[in-house]
Amino acid sequence: MRLARIALSDFRNYPQLELEPQPGLNVFVGRNAQGKSNLLEAIAMLGVGKSFRTSRDADTIRNGCEQAVMSGDVLSQDASVRLACAITRTPGGARKAWTRAGRKVSYATFLGTLSVVTFVPSDLQMVTGAPALRRAFLNTALAQYDRDYYRSLARYQGALRQKSALLRGARDADDALLDVYDATLAQSGAVLMSRRAAFVQALGHEAAGVHAAWTGGTERLRVQYLPNVAAGAMSDEELQDAIAQRLRSVRAAERLRRIALAGPHRDDLAFALENRSLATFGSQGQQRTAVLALKVAEYTVMRDRSGAAPLLLLDDLLSELDEDRAAAFLAGVGGYEQAFVTATHLPAPVPPGSAVYAVDDAVLRAASC
């Protein structure tokens, strides 16, 4: 899978842009605030339909404009499909619309046509940040290639919002209605837990191998799934029963505290080096290396499970690496089907065949390597 063309209109600081990226490695070099990250953000939005930088869609519309549009041609197995995402200002807030092959589609249909794996500076908080960051990582990866996961996630989140609103409203929330919400949470939550467990198992295996190759095997990286509802190797039906039992056991506490206390919305991941918590005992360098290994592993697992290589988007990664590591990393990603990297400067030579672009105030020009 690769992006053959991308066009932007009034997106961030881009009045207009049309670019035909090359297969393999594409590097965008320039000073800060010139539009490098904005371009990667636009590419990512053609994949996941959402920004990795803001929850406010209106922030992506260029100042003084009413609409931002991103479109792109995606090549996959000799077939081409055009994707587009439009964000429009309205009196009630920004409105988003997606099209696929010229037809307006739902977000669920749009999602997964172009798969992406992103690394942005905020991902370095994956190890030490809030559990919500790690759950978002799992959800974004799984939803792109697993339709059942996305549907179950949407059902779970909808029921959770309704249940939370009911609990906040009154201490004597209707038991029958809570039972309805909990039944949905148990059914959809079982799918989330089973898919997360399998994904993390594969992810941990790949990440450990990548990490060992980078560090010479001196420390073993472990990635562990920490489900909120204790469960071993269970079928979806057994997981559903376990979640339902857990929800019944916390019903009185939920009424008292007026919040939903149990379920996959409280799952987490743990990272360790040689059985020592990476969040507690790891240096910044060790944490950074672990997150990079996790992202490379995410790419591999998504490629193997979906049958198509996702795009790899790496924003301001090279500034975190010394020259030798930067050269080794660029050589590695240069062999991927398509990767996009931003940098303020090139600390190392890029692999032969790579495309390098200078970015200056939202204007791109081909640059020498």
DRENDO-1510 file (C-alpha; in Angstrom, 1 decimal, always signed):
<recs>
REC; n; res; u; v; w
REC; 1; MET; +0.0; +0.0; +0.0 .
REC; 2; ARG; +1.3; +3.5; -0.8 .
REC; 3; LEU; +0.1; +7.0; -1.3 .
REC; 4; ALA; +0.6; +8.0; -5.0 .
REC; 5; ARG; -0.8; +11.5; -4.7 .
REC; 6; ILE; -1.9; +14.0; -2.0 .
REC; 7; ALA; -3.6; +17.4; -2.4 .
REC; 8; LEU; -4.3; +19.9; +0.3 .
REC; 9; SER; -6.5; +23.0; +0.2 .
REC; 10; ASP; -6.5; +25.5; +3.1 .
REC; 11; PHE; -5.2; +22.9; +5.5 .
REC; 12; ARG; -3.2; +24.4; +8.4 .
REC; 13; ASN; -0.7; +26.7; +6.7 .
REC; 14; TYR; -1.1; +25.2; +3.2 .
REC; 15; PRO; -3.3; +27.3; +0.8 .
REC; 16; GLN; -2.7; +24.7; -1.9 .
REC; 17; LEU; -0.4; +21.7; -2.3 .
REC; 18; GLU; -0.2; +18.8; -4.7 .
REC; 19; LEU; +2.5; +16.2; -4.2 .
REC; 20; GLU; +3.3; +12.8; -5.7 .
REC; 21; PRO; +5.3; +11.0; -3.1 .
REC; 22; GLN; +7.8; +8.4; -4.1 .
REC; 23; PRO; +7.8; +4.7; -3.0 .
REC; 24; GLY; +10.2; +4.0; -0.2 .
REC; 25; LEU; +11.5; +6.9; +1.9 .
REC; 26; ASN; +10.3; +10.5; +1.6 .
REC; 27; VAL; +12.1; +13.0; +3.8 .
REC; 28; PHE; +10.8; +16.6; +4.5 .
REC; 29; VAL; +13.5; +19.0; +5.8 .
REC; 30; GLY; +13.1; +22.5; +7.1 .
REC; 31; ARG; +13.0; +24.9; +10.0 .
REC; 32; ASN; +10.3; +24.6; +12.6 .
REC; 33; ALA; +6.8; +25.9; +11.8 .
REC; 34; GLN; +7.2; +25.6; +8.1 .
REC; 35; GLY; +4.6; +22.9; +7.5 .
REC; 36; LYS; +6.4; +19.6; +7.8 .
REC; 37; SER; +4.3; +18.3; +10.7 .
REC; 38; ASN; +1.2; +19.7; +9.1 .
REC; 39; LEU; +1.8; +17.6; +6.0 .
REC; 40; LEU; +2.2; +14.4; +8.0 .
REC; 41; GLU; -0.9; +15.3; +10.0 .
REC; 42; ALA; -2.9; +15.5; +6.7 .
REC; 43; ILE; -1.6; +12.1; +5.5 .
REC; 44; ALA; -2.5; +10.6; +8.8 .
REC; 45; MET; -6.0; +12.0; +8.6 .
REC; 46; LEU; -6.5; +10.3; +5.2 .
REC; 47; GLY; -5.8; +7.1; +7.1 .
REC; 48; VAL; -7.5; +7.4; +10.5 .
REC; 49; GLY; -9.8; +10.4; +9.7 .
REC; 50; LYS; -8.6; +12.2; +12.8 .
REC; 51; SER; -5.8; +14.5; +13.8 .
REC; 52; PHE; -2.9; +13.2; +15.9 .
REC; 53; ARG; -2.3; +16.8; +17.2 .
REC; 54; THR; -5.7; +18.2; +18.2 .
REC; 55; SER; -9.2; +17.1; +19.1 .
REC; 56; ARG; -10.6; +20.3; +17.6 .
REC; 57; ASP; -11.2; +19.8; +13.9 .
REC; 58; ALA; -11.5; +23.5; +13.3 .
REC; 59; ASP; -7.9; +24.0; +14.3 .
REC; 60; THR; -6.9; +22.3; +11.0 .
REC; 61; ILE; -8.6; +24.9; +8.8 .
REC; 62; ARG; -6.3; +27.7; +7.6 .
REC; 63; ASN; -6.9; +31.0; +9.3 .
REC; 64; GLY; -9.6; +33.1; +7.6 .
REC; 65; CYS; -10.9; +30.1; +5.6 .
REC; 66; GLU; -14.2; +28.2; +5.9 .
REC; 67; GLN; -13.1; +24.7; +4.8 .
REC; 68; ALA; -10.0; +22.5; +4.7 .
REC; 69; VAL; -9.8; +19.6; +2.2 .
REC; 70; MET; -7.4; +16.7; +2.0 .
REC; 71; SER; -7.5; +14.2; -0.8 .
REC; 72; GLY; -5.2; +11.4; -1.9 .
REC; 73; ASP; -4.8; +8.5; -4.3 .
REC; 74; VAL; -4.0; +5.2; -2.6 .
REC; 75; LEU; -2.5; +2.3; -4.5 .
REC; 76; SER; -3.0; -1.2; -3.2 .
REC; 77; GLN; -2.6; -4.4; -5.1 .
REC; 78; ASP; -2.6; -2.6; -8.4 .
REC; 79; ALA; -5.9; -0.9; -7.6 .
REC; 80; SER; -6.3; +2.8; -7.0 .
REC; 81; VAL; -8.9; +4.5; -4.8 .
REC; 82; ARG; -9.3; +8.2; -4.1 .
REC; 83; LEU; -9.9; +9.3; -0.5 .
REC; 84; ALA; -10.9; +12.8; +0.7 .
REC; 85; CYS; -11.7; +14.4; +4.0 .
REC; 86; ALA; -13.3; +17.8; +4.2 .
REC; 87; ILE; -13.6; +19.9; +7.4 .
REC; 88; THR; -16.1; +22.8; +7.3 .
REC; 89; ARG; -16.8; +25.6; +9.8 .
REC; 90; THR; -20.4; +25.8; +10.8 .
REC; 91; PRO; -22.2; +27.8; +13.5 .
REC; 92; GLY; -22.4; +24.7; +15.6 .
REC; 93; GLY; -18.7; +23.8; +15.2 .
REC; 94; ALA; -16.6; +22.1; +12.6 .
REC; 95; ARG; -18.3; +19.4; +10.5 .
REC; 96; LYS; -16.3; +16.6; +8.9 .
REC; 97; ALA; -17.2; +14.6; +5.7 .
REC; 98; TRP; -15.4; +11.7; +4.1 .
REC; 99; THR; -15.5; +10.4; +0.6 .
REC; 100; ARG; -14.2; +7.2; -1.0 .
REC; 101; ALA; -14.0; +6.7; -4.7 .
REC; 102; GLY; -16.0; +9.9; -5.2 .
REC; 103; ARG; -18.9; +8.8; -3.0 .
REC; 104; LYS; -19.7; +10.2; +0.4 .
REC; 105; VAL; -19.2; +7.5; +3.0 .
REC; 106; SER; -19.5; +7.0; +6.8 .
REC; 107; TYR; -16.4; +7.2; +9.0 .
REC; 108; ALA; -16.6; +3.4; +9.5 .
REC; 109; THR; -16.4; +2.8; +5.7 .
REC; 110; PHE; -13.6; +5.4; +5.3 .
REC; 111; LEU; -11.4; +4.0; +8.1 .
REC; 112; GLY; -8.9; +1.4; +7.1 .
REC; 113; THR; -8.7; +2.1; +3.4 .
REC; 114; LEU; -5.3; +3.7; +4.0 .
REC; 115; SER; -3.5; +2.3; +7.1 .
REC; 116; VAL; -0.9; +4.4; +8.9 .
REC; 117; VAL; +1.5; +4.1; +11.8 .
REC; 118; THR; +2.6; +7.4; +13.2 .
REC; 119; PHE; +5.4; +8.5; +15.5 .
REC; 120; VAL; +5.1; +12.0; +16.9 .
REC; 121; PRO; +7.1; +13.5; +19.8 .
REC; 122; SER; +4.2; +13.1; +22.2 .
REC; 123; ASP; +4.4; +9.4; +21.7 .
REC; 124; LEU; +7.5; +9.5; +23.9 .
REC; 125; GLN; +5.0; +9.8; +26.8 .
REC; 126; MET; +3.7; +6.3; +26.0 .
REC; 127; VAL; +5.7; +4.7; +28.8 .
REC; 128; THR; +5.2; +7.3; +31.6 .
REC; 129; GLY; +2.0; +9.0; +30.5 .
REC; 130; ALA; -1.7; +8.4; +31.5 .
REC; 131; PRO; -3.2; +5.0; +30.6 .
REC; 132; ALA; -5.6; +6.7; +28.2 .
REC; 133; LEU; -2.6; +7.3; +25.9 .
REC; 134; ARG; -1.9; +3.5; +25.7 .
REC; 135; ARG; -5.5; +2.6; +25.2 .
REC; 136; ALA; -5.7; +5.1; +22.4 .
REC; 137; PHE; -2.6; +3.5; +20.8 .
REC; 138; LEU; -4.3; +0.1; +20.9 .
REC; 139; ASN; -7.6; +1.4; +19.6 .
REC; 140; THR; -6.1; +3.3; +16.7 .
REC; 141; ALA; -4.0; +0.3; +15.6 .
REC; 142; LEU; -6.7; -2.3; +15.9 .
REC; 143; ALA; -9.6; -0.3; +14.4 .
REC; 144; GLN; -7.7; +0.3; +11.2 .
REC; 145; TYR; -7.6; -3.4; +10.1 .
REC; 146; ASP; -10.2; -5.1; +12.3 .
REC; 147; ARG; -13.8; -4.1; +11.5 .
REC; 148; ASP; -15.3; -6.2; +14.3 .
REC; 149; TYR; -13.0; -4.4; +16.8 .
REC; 150; TYR; -14.1; -1.0; +15.5 .
REC; 151; ARG; -17.8; -1.9; +15.7 .
REC; 152; SER; -17.4; -3.3; +19.2 .
REC; 153; LEU; -15.4; -0.2; +20.3 .
REC; 154; ALA; -18.1; +2.1; +19.0 .
REC; 155; ARG; -20.9; +0.1; +20.7 .
REC; 156; TYR; -18.8; +0.0; +24.0 .
REC; 157; GLN; -18.1; +3.7; +24.0 .
REC; 158; GLY; -21.7; +4.5; +23.2 .
REC; 159; ALA; -23.0; +2.4; +26.1 .
REC; 160; LEU; -20.4; +3.8; +28.4 .
REC; 161; ARG; -21.4; +7.4; +27.6 .
REC; 162; GLN; -25.0; +6.6; +28.3 .
REC; 163; LYS; -24.3; +4.7; +31.5 .
REC; 164; SER; -21.9; +7.4; +32.8 .
REC; 165; ALA; -24.6; +10.1; +32.1 .
REC; 166; LEU; -27.1; +8.0; +34.1 .
REC; 167; LEU; -24.8; +7.5; +37.0 .
REC; 168; ARG; -24.0; +11.2; +37.1 .
REC; 169; GLY; -27.7; +12.1; +37.1 .
REC; 170; ALA; -28.9; +10.4; +40.2 .
REC; 171; ARG; -27.8; +8.1; +43.0 .
REC; 172; ASP; -30.9; +6.0; +42.5 .
REC; 173; ALA; -30.3; +5.3; +38.8 .
REC; 174; ASP; -32.7; +2.8; +37.4 .
REC; 175; ASP; -31.3; -0.8; +37.8 .
REC; 176; ALA; -33.1; -2.1; +34.8 .
REC; 177; LEU; -31.5; +0.5; +32.6 .
REC; 178; LEU; -28.1; -0.1; +34.1 .
REC; 179; ASP; -28.6; -3.8; +33.4 .
REC; 180; VAL; -29.2; -3.0; +29.7 .
REC; 181; TYR; -26.0; -0.8; +29.5 .
REC; 182; ASP; -23.9; -3.4; +31.4 .
REC; 183; ALA; -25.1; -6.2; +29.0 .
REC; 184; THR; -23.8; -4.2; +26.0 .
REC; 185; LEU; -20.6; -3.3; +27.8 .
REC; 186; ALA; -20.0; -7.0; +28.6 .
REC; 187; GLN; -20.7; -8.2; +25.1 .
REC; 188; SER; -18.7; -5.6; +23.2 .
REC; 189; GLY; -16.0; -5.5; +25.9 .
REC; 190; ALA; -15.3; -9.2; +25.5 .
REC; 191; VAL; -14.4; -8.6; +21.9 .
REC; 192; LEU; -12.1; -5.6; +22.8 .
REC; 193; MET; -10.3; -7.7; +25.5 .
REC; 194; SER; -9.7; -10.7; +23.3 .
REC; 195; ARG; -8.4; -8.7; +20.4 .
REC; 196; ARG; -6.3; -6.5; +22.6 .
REC; 197; ALA; -4.7; -9.5; +24.3 .
REC; 198; ALA; -3.8; -11.2; +20.9 .
REC; 199; PHE; -2.5; -7.9; +19.5 .
REC; 200; VAL; -0.3; -7.2; +22.5 .
REC; 201; GLN; +1.1; -10.7; +22.5 .
REC; 202; ALA; +2.2; -10.3; +18.9 .
REC; 203; LEU; +3.3; -6.7; +19.5 .
REC; 204; GLY; +5.4; -7.7; +22.5 .
REC; 205; HIS; +7.2; -10.5; +20.5 .
REC; 206; GLU; +8.0; -8.2; +17.6 .
REC; 207; ALA; +9.1; -5.3; +19.9 .
REC; 208; ALA; +11.4; -7.5; +21.9 .
REC; 209; GLY; +13.2; -8.6; +18.7 .
REC; 210; VAL; +13.5; -5.1; +17.4 .
REC; 211; HIS; +14.8; -3.8; +20.7 .
REC; 212; ALA; +17.3; -6.6; +21.0 .
REC; 213; ALA; +18.7; -5.9; +17.6 .
REC; 214; TRP; +19.1; -2.2; +18.4 .
REC; 215; THR; +20.7; -2.7; +21.9 .
REC; 216; GLY; +22.7; -5.9; +21.2 .
REC; 217; GLY; +20.3; -7.9; +23.4 .
REC; 218; THR; +21.7; -6.5; +26.6 .
REC; 219; GLU; +18.2; -5.9; +28.0 .
REC; 220; ARG; +15.0; -7.7; +27.2 .
REC; 221; LEU; +11.9; -5.5; +26.5 .
REC; 222; ARG; +8.6; -6.8; +27.7 .
REC; 223; VAL; +5.2; -5.5; +26.8 .
REC; 224; GLN; +2.3; -6.7; +28.9 .
REC; 225; TYR; -1.5; -6.3; +28.6 .
REC; 226; LEU; -3.1; -5.3; +31.8 .
REC; 227; PRO; -6.9; -5.9; +31.5 .
REC; 228; ASN; -9.1; -4.2; +34.1 .
REC; 229; VAL; -11.1; -7.4; +34.4 .
REC; 230; ALA; -8.9; -10.3; +35.4 .
REC; 231; ALA; -9.0; -13.0; +32.7 .
REC; 232; GLY; -6.8; -15.7; +31.5 .
REC; 233; ALA; -7.1; -17.7; +28.2 .
REC; 234; MET; -10.9; -17.4; +27.7 .
REC; 235; SER; -13.3; -17.6; +24.9 .
REC; 236; ASP; -15.3; -14.4; +24.1 .
REC; 237; GLU; -18.3; -16.0; +25.9 .
REC; 238; GLU; -16.3; -16.6; +29.0 .
REC; 239; LEU; -14.9; -13.1; +28.8 .
REC; 240; GLN; -18.4; -11.7; +28.5 .
REC; 241; ASP; -19.4; -13.6; +31.7 .
REC; 242; ALA; -16.3; -12.4; +33.5 .
REC; 243; ILE; -17.0; -8.7; +32.6 .
REC; 244; ALA; -20.7; -9.1; +33.5 .
REC; 245; GLN; -19.8; -10.6; +36.9 .
REC; 246; ARG; -17.3; -7.8; +37.6 .
REC; 247; LEU; -19.9; -5.1; +36.6 .
REC; 248; ARG; -22.4; -6.6; +39.0 .
REC; 249; SER; -19.8; -6.6; +41.8 .
REC; 250; VAL; -19.1; -2.9; +41.5 .
REC; 251; ARG; -22.7; -1.7; +41.0 .
REC; 252; ALA; -23.1; -0.3; +44.5 .
REC; 253; ALA; -19.7; +1.5; +44.3 .
REC; 254; GLU; -20.6; +3.0; +40.9 .
REC; 255; ARG; -23.8; +4.3; +42.3 .
REC; 256; LEU; -21.9; +5.9; +45.3 .
REC; 257; ARG; -19.1; +7.4; +43.2 .
REC; 258; ARG; -21.3; +8.1; +40.1 .
REC; 259; ILE; -18.7; +6.8; +37.7 .
REC; 260; ALA; -18.2; +3.6; +35.7 .
REC; 261; LEU; -15.5; +1.7; +37.6 .
REC; 262; ALA; -14.9; -1.5; +35.6 .
REC; 263; GLY; -14.4; -2.6; +32.0 .
REC; 264; PRO; -11.9; -2.3; +29.1 .
REC; 265; HIS; -12.1; +1.5; +29.3 .
REC; 266; ARG; -9.7; +1.1; +32.2 .
REC; 267; ASP; -7.2; -1.4; +30.6 .
REC; 268; ASP; -3.5; -0.5; +30.4 .
REC; 269; LEU; -0.2; -1.7; +29.1 .
REC; 270; ALA; +3.0; -2.2; +31.1 .
REC; 271; PHE; +6.6; -2.0; +29.8 .
REC; 272; ALA; +9.6; -3.6; +31.5 .
REC; 273; LEU; +13.3; -4.1; +30.9 .
REC; 274; GLU; +14.5; -7.3; +32.5 .
REC; 275; ASN; +11.4; -7.4; +34.7 .
REC; 276; ARG; +12.0; -3.9; +36.0 .
REC; 277; SER; +9.4; -1.2; +35.3 .
REC; 278; LEU; +10.5; +0.9; +32.4 .
REC; 279; ALA; +8.3; +3.8; +33.7 .
REC; 280; THR; +9.9; +3.7; +37.2 .
REC; 281; PHE; +13.5; +2.7; +36.5 .
REC; 282; GLY; +14.2; +3.4; +32.9 .
REC; 283; SER; +16.2; +6.3; +31.7 .
REC; 284; GLN; +14.8; +8.7; +29.0 .
REC; 285; GLY; +17.0; +7.1; +26.5 .
REC; 286; GLN; +15.8; +3.6; +27.4 .
REC; 287; GLN; +12.1; +4.8; +27.3 .
REC; 288; ARG; +12.7; +6.4; +23.9 .
REC; 289; THR; +14.2; +3.3; +22.4 .
REC; 290; ALA; +11.4; +1.2; +23.7 .
REC; 291; VAL; +8.7; +3.4; +22.2 .
REC; 292; LEU; +10.5; +3.4; +18.8 .
REC; 293; ALA; +10.7; -0.4; +19.0 .
REC; 294; LEU; +7.0; -0.5; +19.8 .
REC; 295; LYS; +6.2; +1.6; +16.7 .
REC; 296; VAL; +8.2; -0.6; +14.4 .
REC; 297; ALA; +6.5; -3.6; +15.9 .
REC; 298; GLU; +3.1; -2.0; +15.4 .
REC; 299; TYR; +4.0; -1.6; +11.7 .
REC; 300; THR; +5.0; -5.2; +11.4 .
REC; 301; VAL; +2.0; -6.7; +13.2 .
REC; 302; MET; -0.5; -4.5; +11.2 .
REC; 303; ARG; +1.2; -5.5; +7.9 .
REC; 304; ASP; +1.1; -9.2; +8.7 .
REC; 305; ARG; -2.5; -9.2; +10.0 .
REC; 306; SER; -4.0; -7.0; +7.2 .
REC; 307; GLY; -1.9; -8.3; +4.3 .
REC; 308; ALA; -1.0; -4.7; +3.3 .
REC; 309; ALA; +1.9; -2.6; +4.6 .
REC; 310; PRO; +0.7; +0.6; +6.3 .
REC; 311; LEU; +2.4; +4.0; +5.7 .
REC; 312; LEU; +5.0; +4.9; +8.3 .
REC; 313; LEU; +4.9; +8.5; +9.4 .
REC; 314; LEU; +7.7; +9.7; +11.6 .
REC; 315; ASP; +7.6; +13.3; +12.8 .
REC; 316; ASP; +10.8; +14.9; +14.1 .
REC; 317; LEU; +12.3; +11.6; +15.1 .
REC; 318; LEU; +15.9; +12.2; +13.9 .
REC; 319; SER; +16.5; +14.9; +16.4 .
REC; 320; GLU; +16.3; +12.3; +19.1 .
REC; 321; LEU; +19.0; +10.1; +17.6 .
REC; 322; ASP; +22.8; +10.4; +17.3 .
REC; 323; GLU; +24.3; +10.3; +13.8 .
REC; 324; ASP; +25.0; +6.5; +13.8 .
REC; 325; ARG; +21.5; +5.6; +15.1 .
REC; 326; ALA; +19.9; +8.1; +12.6 .
REC; 327; ALA; +21.8; +6.5; +9.7 .
REC; 328; ALA; +20.8; +3.0; +10.8 .
REC; 329; PHE; +17.2; +3.9; +11.3 .
REC; 330; LEU; +16.9; +5.7; +7.9 .
REC; 331; ALA; +18.5; +2.6; +6.2 .
REC; 332; GLY; +15.9; +0.4; +7.9 .
REC; 333; VAL; +12.8; +2.5; +7.0 .
REC; 334; GLY; +14.2; +3.0; +3.5 .
REC; 335; GLY; +13.3; -0.6; +2.8 .
REC; 336; TYR; +9.6; -0.1; +3.8 .
REC; 337; GLU; +7.0; +0.2; +1.1 .
REC; 338; GLN; +6.5; +3.9; +1.9 .
REC; 339; ALA; +7.7; +6.0; +4.8 .
REC; 340; PHE; +7.5; +9.8; +5.5 .
REC; 341; VAL; +10.0; +11.4; +7.8 .
REC; 342; THR; +10.4; +15.1; +8.9 .
REC; 343; ALA; +13.5; +16.7; +10.2 .
REC; 344; THR; +15.0; +20.1; +10.8 .
REC; 345; HIS; +18.2; +18.8; +9.2 .
REC; 346; LEU; +19.7; +15.6; +7.9 .
REC; 347; PRO; +22.1; +14.2; +10.5 .
REC; 348; ALA; +23.0; +11.3; +8.2 .
REC; 349; PRO; +22.9; +10.3; +4.6 .
REC; 350; VAL; +19.6; +8.9; +3.3 .
REC; 351; PRO; +19.5; +5.6; +1.4 .
REC; 352; PRO; +19.8; +5.7; -2.4 .
REC; 353; GLY; +16.5; +6.2; -4.1 .
REC; 354; SER; +15.0; +8.3; -1.3 .
REC; 355; ALA; +13.2; +11.5; -2.1 .
REC; 356; VAL; +14.2; +14.6; -0.1 .
REC; 357; TYR; +12.1; +17.8; -0.1 .
REC; 358; ALA; +12.9; +21.2; +1.4 .
REC; 359; VAL; +9.9; +22.8; +3.2 .
REC; 360; ASP; +9.7; +26.5; +3.5 .
REC; 361; ASP; +6.5; +28.3; +4.5 .
REC; 362; ALA; +4.3; +25.5; +3.1 .
REC; 363; VAL; +6.2; +25.4; -0.2 .
REC; 364; LEU; +8.0; +22.1; -1.2 .
REC; 365; ARG; +10.9; +21.7; -3.6 .
REC; 366; ALA; +13.0; +18.7; -4.4 .
REC; 367; ALA; +16.3; +18.9; -2.6 .
REC; 368; SER; +19.6; +17.0; -3.1 .
REC; 369; CYS; +20.5; +14.2; -0.6 .
</recs>
